[in-house]
Amino acid sequence: MNEEQHLDHEKLVVVKKVQSEIEANIIKSLLDSAGIQCVLVTQVPHNVYPFTIDGLAEVRIKVLDTDEERAQSIIEAYENAGLEEDDLPA
């Protein structure tokens, strides 16, 4: 059973839309480390088309509605830190 099956889809909300699977995974890691479960949703397999055209391959990050406020503040702190992906520890 995958992680998405553990979450109640009726209570999931989008907290962020990003254009890069790499950025989505960084945010997912930040949320996971804070104890917030999330799922990444996209319409296009990135291994086939790893680029975005007019939002076609955007990745939506969803969390439970009860975690929305905490998730937003974590994402905002990450964005305000001004870190580039290359600046993050490996």
Number of C-alpha atoms within 10 A of each C-alpha: 5 6 9 14 9 9 16 11 12 8 11 18 17 17 18 16 17 16 18 16 18 12 15 21 15 15 22 22 15 16 20 13 10 12 11 17 19 24 20 19 16 16 11 15 9 15 7 7 11 13 15 15 9 7 13 13 21 23 25 20 22 25 27 20 15 12 18 17 11 13 28 16 11 16 17 11 11 15 12 9 9 9 10 10 11 7 8 8 5 5
